[in-house]
Amino acid sequence: MAGHSKWANIKHKKAATDAKRGKVWTRIIKEITVAARMGGGDITTNPRLRLATEKAAEANMPKENVVRATQRGSGSLEGANYEEVRYEGYGINGAAIIVDCLTDNRVRTVAEVRHAFAKFGGNMGTEGSVAFMFKHCGQFFFAPGTNEDALIEVALNAGAEDVISDDEGGFEVLCSPPDFALIKQTLEAAGFKADVAEIVMKPNTETLFEGDNAIKMQKLLDALENLDDVQEVFTNAVLEN
């Protein structure tokens, strides 16, 4: 897209995340708790828990916080019982939005999400209304200057589905969610540390927002992301600052 810098947006997102460390820790603790409840407290046999604990380390979360969250999830400590809930809706000019939550109170969460949509110019949709516009996948971003041939060889041999280059010289590696942990480990062992490595809902197509519409859309996304029960927000809108 002309004038759009993917790397500027990635750096902006990382900076915004770092600025909300307390919020990040809360989200990771919830994810660890749910992962441990669903797959047990052993990271060697629970890939989701292993990824969550890696995120905790990257966020500089104290190890005792990780241990307590794992124990709560696996049942050795009492704690809130979180469940996964997904909401779908539309933003400015009908942009698609997916909101993934972990909550111990569905009634509270749906009310807060609906209020955020309504207050900032969007509206909630029904289940499945926009999810078909996204692909569930593992996603790695590597900055411009990465050795293309070596990255492609390592990624594809590890089981990645695709390696995509962009106009700025950066690379995006895509994989199926079950293969994410192994591919991440293999890439890092080969010296390829991604700027961003996540399991996401990747939009099949993107829509560029500029000017006032970009500002309005950012306010809606911020309102959703700031809700306590929200873990992730995905959209097909690309905001040009």
C-alpha positions as a Markdown table, in Angstrom:
| # | Residue | x | y | z |
|---|---|---|---|---|
| 1 | Met | 0.0 | 0.0 | 0.0 |
| 2 | Ala | 1.4 | 3.4 | -1.0 |
| 3 | Gly | 2.6 | 5.4 | 1.9 |
| 4 | His | 2.0 | 2.6 | 4.4 |
| 5 | Ser | 4.8 | 1.4 | 6.6 |
| 6 | Lys | 4.2 | -2.0 | 8.1 |
| 7 | Trp | 7.3 | -1.7 | 10.3 |
| 8 | Ala | 6.2 | 1.6 | 11.7 |
| 9 | Asn | 2.9 | 0.1 | 12.7 |
| 10 | Ile | 4.6 | -2.9 | 14.3 |
| 11 | Lys | 7.0 | -0.7 | 16.3 |
| 12 | His | 4.0 | 1.5 | 17.4 |
| 13 | Lys | 2.1 | -1.6 | 18.5 |
| 14 | Lys | 5.1 | -2.9 | 20.5 |
| 15 | Ala | 5.7 | 0.5 | 22.1 |
| 16 | Ala | 2.0 | 0.8 | 23.1 |
| 17 | Thr | 2.1 | -2.7 | 24.6 |
| 18 | Asp | 5.3 | -2.0 | 26.6 |
| 19 | Ala | 3.6 | 1.2 | 27.9 |
| 20 | Lys | 0.8 | -0.9 | 29.4 |
| 21 | Arg | 3.0 | -3.5 | 31.2 |
| 22 | Gly | 0.5 | -4.0 | 34.1 |
| 23 | Lys | -2.3 | -4.7 | 31.6 |
| 24 | Val | 0.0 | -7.1 | 29.7 |
| 25 | Trp | 0.9 | -9.0 | 32.8 |
| 26 | Thr | -2.8 | -9.5 | 33.7 |
| 27 | Arg | -3.5 | -10.8 | 30.2 |
| 28 | Ile | -0.6 | -13.2 | 30.4 |
| 29 | Ile | -1.6 | -14.5 | 33.8 |
| 30 | Lys | -5.1 | -15.2 | 32.5 |
| 31 | Glu | -3.7 | -17.0 | 29.5 |
| 32 | Ile | -1.3 | -19.1 | 31.7 |
| 33 | Thr | -4.2 | -20.0 | 34.0 |
| 34 | Val | -6.5 | -21.1 | 31.1 |
| 35 | Ala | -3.7 | -23.0 | 29.3 |
| 36 | Ala | -2.8 | -24.9 | 32.5 |
| 37 | Arg | -6.4 | -25.7 | 33.1 |
| 38 | Met | -6.9 | -27.1 | 29.6 |
| 39 | Gly | -3.6 | -28.9 | 29.1 |
| 40 | Gly | -2.0 | -29.3 | 32.5 |
| 41 | Gly | 0.8 | -27.5 | 34.2 |
| 42 | Asp | 3.8 | -29.2 | 32.4 |
| 43 | Ile | 5.2 | -26.9 | 29.6 |
| 44 | Thr | 6.9 | -29.9 | 28.0 |
| 45 | Thr | 3.6 | -31.4 | 27.1 |
| 46 | Asn | 1.5 | -28.3 | 26.9 |
| 47 | Pro | 2.5 | -26.0 | 23.9 |
| 48 | Arg | 0.0 | -23.3 | 24.7 |
| 49 | Leu | 1.3 | -23.1 | 28.3 |
| 50 | Arg | 4.9 | -23.0 | 27.0 |
| 51 | Leu | 4.1 | -20.1 | 24.7 |
| 52 | Ala | 2.3 | -18.2 | 27.5 |
| 53 | Thr | 5.3 | -18.6 | 29.8 |
| 54 | Glu | 7.6 | -17.4 | 27.1 |
| 55 | Lys | 5.5 | -14.3 | 26.7 |
| 56 | Ala | 5.7 | -13.8 | 30.5 |
| 57 | Ala | 9.5 | -14.0 | 30.3 |
| 58 | Glu | 9.6 | -11.5 | 27.4 |
| 59 | Ala | 7.4 | -9.1 | 29.5 |
| 60 | Asn | 9.8 | -9.4 | 32.4 |
| 61 | Met | 7.1 | -11.0 | 34.7 |
| 62 | Pro | 8.4 | -12.4 | 37.9 |
| 63 | Lys | 8.7 | -16.2 | 37.9 |
| 64 | Glu | 6.6 | -16.5 | 41.0 |
| 65 | Asn | 3.6 | -14.9 | 39.2 |
| 66 | Val | 4.0 | -17.5 | 36.5 |
| 67 | Val | 4.1 | -20.4 | 39.0 |
| 68 | Arg | 1.0 | -19.1 | 40.9 |
| 69 | Ala | -1.0 | -18.7 | 37.6 |
| 70 | Thr | 0.0 | -22.2 | 36.6 |
| 71 | Gln | -1.0 | -23.7 | 39.9 |
| 72 | Arg | -4.3 | -21.9 | 39.8 |
| 73 | Gly | -5.0 | -23.3 | 36.3 |
| 74 | Ser | -3.9 | -26.8 | 37.2 |
| 75 | Gly | -6.1 | -26.8 | 40.3 |
| 76 | Ser | -3.4 | -26.8 | 43.1 |
| 77 | Leu | -4.4 | -23.2 | 44.0 |
| 78 | Glu | -7.9 | -21.7 | 44.1 |
| 79 | Gly | -8.6 | -18.8 | 41.7 |
| 80 | Ala | -11.1 | -17.4 | 39.2 |
| 81 | Asn | -12.4 | -19.8 | 36.5 |
| 82 | Tyr | -11.9 | -18.0 | 33.2 |
| 83 | Glu | -13.5 | -19.0 | 29.9 |
| 84 | Glu | -12.7 | -18.0 | 26.4 |
| 85 | Val | -15.3 | -15.9 | 24.6 |
| 86 | Arg | -15.1 | -14.3 | 21.1 |
| 87 | Tyr | -17.1 | -11.3 | 19.9 |
| 88 | Glu | -17.3 | -10.0 | 16.3 |
| 89 | Gly | -18.3 | -6.7 | 15.0 |
| 90 | Tyr | -17.8 | -3.7 | 12.7 |
| 91 | Gly | -15.8 | -0.5 | 13.0 |
| 92 | Ile | -15.6 | 2.6 | 11.0 |
| 93 | Asn | -16.9 | 2.1 | 7.4 |
| 94 | Gly | -17.7 | -1.5 | 8.2 |
| 95 | Ala | -14.1 | -2.6 | 9.0 |
| 96 | Ala | -14.1 | -6.1 | 10.5 |
| 97 | Ile | -13.1 | -6.6 | 14.1 |
| 98 | Ile | -12.7 | -9.7 | 16.2 |
| 99 | Val | -12.4 | -9.4 | 20.0 |
| 100 | Asp | -11.0 | -12.4 | 22.0 |
| 101 | Cys | -11.7 | -12.4 | 25.7 |
| 102 | Leu | -11.0 | -14.4 | 28.8 |
| 103 | Thr | -13.7 | -13.8 | 31.4 |
| 104 | Asp | -15.2 | -15.0 | 34.6 |
| 105 | Asn | -18.4 | -13.1 | 33.9 |
| 106 | Arg | -19.9 | -13.2 | 30.4 |
| 107 | Val | -22.7 | -10.8 | 31.2 |
| 108 | Arg | -20.2 | -8.1 | 32.3 |
| 109 | Thr | -17.9 | -8.7 | 29.4 |
| 110 | Val | -20.5 | -8.6 | 26.6 |
| 111 | Ala | -22.0 | -5.4 | 28.0 |
| 112 | Glu | -18.6 | -3.7 | 28.1 |
| 113 | Val | -17.7 | -4.8 | 24.6 |
| 114 | Arg | -21.0 | -3.8 | 23.2 |
| 115 | His | -20.7 | -0.4 | 24.9 |
| 116 | Ala | -17.2 | 0.2 | 23.5 |
| 117 | Phe | -18.4 | -0.6 | 20.0 |
| 118 | Ala | -21.5 | 1.7 | 20.3 |
| 119 | Lys | -19.6 | 4.6 | 21.9 |
| 120 | Phe | -16.9 | 4.8 | 19.2 |
| 121 | Gly | -18.9 | 4.4 | 16.0 |
| 122 | Gly | -19.0 | 0.6 | 15.6 |
| 123 | Asn | -21.5 | -2.1 | 16.2 |
| 124 | Met | -21.4 | -5.7 | 17.4 |
| 125 | Gly | -22.3 | -8.5 | 14.9 |
| 126 | Thr | -23.5 | -12.0 | 15.3 |
| 127 | Glu | -21.2 | -15.0 | 15.7 |
| 128 | Gly | -19.4 | -15.8 | 12.5 |
| 129 | Ser | -20.3 | -12.4 | 10.9 |
| 130 | Val | -16.7 | -11.5 | 10.2 |
| 131 | Ala | -14.6 | -14.5 | 11.3 |
| 132 | Phe | -14.7 | -15.9 | 7.7 |
| 133 | Met | -12.7 | -12.9 | 6.6 |
| 134 | Phe | -9.7 | -14.0 | 8.7 |
| 135 | Lys | -7.3 | -17.0 | 8.9 |
| 136 | His | -6.2 | -18.5 | 12.2 |
| 137 | Cys | -2.5 | -18.9 | 11.9 |
| 138 | Gly | 1.0 | -18.4 | 13.4 |
| 139 | Gln | 2.7 | -15.3 | 12.3 |
| 140 | Phe | 6.3 | -14.1 | 12.5 |
| 141 | Phe | 7.6 | -10.7 | 11.4 |
| 142 | Phe | 11.3 | -10.2 | 10.6 |
| 143 | Ala | 12.7 | -6.8 | 10.0 |
| 144 | Pro | 14.3 | -5.6 | 6.7 |
| 145 | Gly | 17.9 | -6.8 | 6.4 |
| 146 | Thr | 17.1 | -10.4 | 7.4 |
| 147 | Asn | 18.9 | -13.0 | 5.3 |
| 148 | Glu | 16.1 | -14.0 | 2.9 |
| 149 | Asp | 17.5 | -17.3 | 1.5 |
| 150 | Ala | 18.5 | -18.6 | 4.9 |
| 151 | Leu | 15.2 | -17.6 | 6.5 |
| 152 | Ile | 13.2 | -19.3 | 3.8 |
| 153 | Glu | 15.2 | -22.5 | 4.0 |
| 154 | Val | 14.9 | -22.8 | 7.8 |
| 155 | Ala | 11.2 | -21.8 | 7.9 |
| 156 | Leu | 10.0 | -24.1 | 5.2 |
| 157 | Asn | 12.1 | -27.0 | 6.5 |
| 158 | Ala | 10.5 | -26.5 | 9.9 |
| 159 | Gly | 7.0 | -26.7 | 8.5 |
| 160 | Ala | 6.1 | -23.1 | 7.7 |
| 161 | Glu | 3.3 | -22.7 | 5.1 |
| 162 | Asp | 4.7 | -19.5 | 3.5 |
| 163 | Val | 7.3 | -16.8 | 3.6 |
| 164 | Ile | 6.2 | -13.5 | 2.3 |
| 165 | Ser | 8.5 | -10.5 | 1.5 |
| 166 | Asp | 7.3 | -6.9 | 1.5 |
| 167 | Asp | 8.2 | -3.7 | -0.3 |
| 168 | Glu | 10.3 | -2.5 | 2.6 |
| 169 | Gly | 12.5 | -5.6 | 2.7 |
| 170 | Gly | 10.9 | -7.3 | 5.7 |
| 171 | Phe | 9.5 | -10.8 | 5.8 |
| 172 | Glu | 6.4 | -12.5 | 7.2 |
| 173 | Val | 6.4 | -16.3 | 8.0 |
| 174 | Leu | 3.1 | -18.0 | 8.3 |
| 175 | Cys | 2.3 | -21.4 | 9.8 |
| 176 | Ser | -0.6 | -23.5 | 11.2 |
| 177 | Pro | -1.2 | -22.8 | 14.9 |
| 178 | Pro | -0.2 | -26.4 | 16.0 |
| 179 | Asp | 3.2 | -25.9 | 14.4 |
| 180 | Phe | 3.9 | -22.5 | 15.8 |
| 181 | Ala | 5.9 | -23.5 | 18.9 |
| 182 | Leu | 8.2 | -25.9 | 17.0 |
| 183 | Ile | 8.8 | -23.4 | 14.2 |
| 184 | Lys | 9.5 | -20.6 | 16.7 |
| 185 | Gln | 12.0 | -22.8 | 18.5 |
| 186 | Thr | 13.7 | -23.9 | 15.2 |
| 187 | Leu | 13.9 | -20.3 | 13.9 |
| 188 | Glu | 15.5 | -19.0 | 17.1 |
| 189 | Ala | 17.9 | -21.9 | 17.2 |
| 190 | Ala | 19.0 | -20.9 | 13.7 |
| 191 | Gly | 19.5 | -17.3 | 14.8 |
| 192 | Phe | 16.2 | -15.8 | 13.6 |
| 193 | Lys | 14.5 | -13.9 | 16.4 |
| 194 | Ala | 11.3 | -12.4 | 15.1 |
| 195 | Asp | 10.3 | -8.8 | 15.9 |
| 196 | Val | 6.8 | -10.2 | 16.5 |
| 197 | Ala | 5.8 | -13.8 | 16.9 |
| 198 | Glu | 2.1 | -14.6 | 17.7 |
| 199 | Ile | -0.8 | -16.8 | 16.9 |
| 200 | Val | -3.3 | -14.5 | 15.3 |
| 201 | Met | -6.5 | -14.0 | 13.2 |
| 202 | Lys | -4.9 | -12.7 | 10.0 |
| 203 | Pro | -7.2 | -10.8 | 7.7 |
| 204 | Asn | -7.5 | -12.2 | 4.2 |
| 205 | Thr | -7.6 | -8.6 | 2.8 |
| 206 | Glu | -6.8 | -5.3 | 4.4 |
| 207 | Thr | -8.4 | -1.8 | 4.1 |
| 208 | Leu | -6.3 | 1.3 | 4.5 |
| 209 | Phe | -7.7 | 4.1 | 6.8 |
| 210 | Glu | -6.3 | 7.6 | 6.7 |
| 211 | Gly | -7.1 | 11.0 | 8.3 |
| 212 | Asp | -10.2 | 11.3 | 10.5 |
| 213 | Asn | -11.3 | 7.8 | 9.8 |
| 214 | Ala | -8.0 | 6.4 | 11.0 |
| 215 | Ile | -8.3 | 8.4 | 14.2 |
| 216 | Lys | -11.8 | 7.3 | 14.8 |
| 217 | Met | -10.9 | 3.7 | 14.2 |
| 218 | Gln | -7.9 | 3.9 | 16.5 |
| 219 | Lys | -10.1 | 5.2 | 19.3 |
| 220 | Leu | -12.5 | 2.3 | 18.9 |
| 221 | Leu | -9.7 | -0.3 | 18.9 |
| 222 | Asp | -8.1 | 1.4 | 21.9 |
| 223 | Ala | -11.4 | 1.3 | 23.8 |
| 224 | Leu | -11.7 | -2.4 | 23.1 |
| 225 | Glu | -8.1 | -3.3 | 23.9 |
| 226 | Asn | -8.3 | -1.4 | 27.2 |
| 227 | Leu | -11.2 | -3.5 | 28.5 |
| 228 | Asp | -10.1 | -5.7 | 31.4 |
| 229 | Asp | -11.5 | -9.0 | 29.9 |
| 230 | Val | -10.1 | -8.4 | 26.4 |
| 231 | Gln | -7.0 | -10.5 | 25.4 |
| 232 | Glu | -6.6 | -9.7 | 21.7 |
| 233 | Val | -8.3 | -7.4 | 19.1 |
| 234 | Phe | -7.9 | -8.3 | 15.4 |
| 235 | Thr | -9.0 | -6.1 | 12.5 |
| 236 | Asn | -8.7 | -5.9 | 8.7 |
| 237 | Ala | -8.2 | -2.1 | 9.1 |
| 238 | Val | -4.7 | -0.7 | 8.5 |
| 239 | Leu | -4.3 | 2.7 | 10.1 |
| 240 | Glu | -2.0 | 5.3 | 8.5 |
| 241 | Asn | -0.7 | 7.7 | 11.1 |
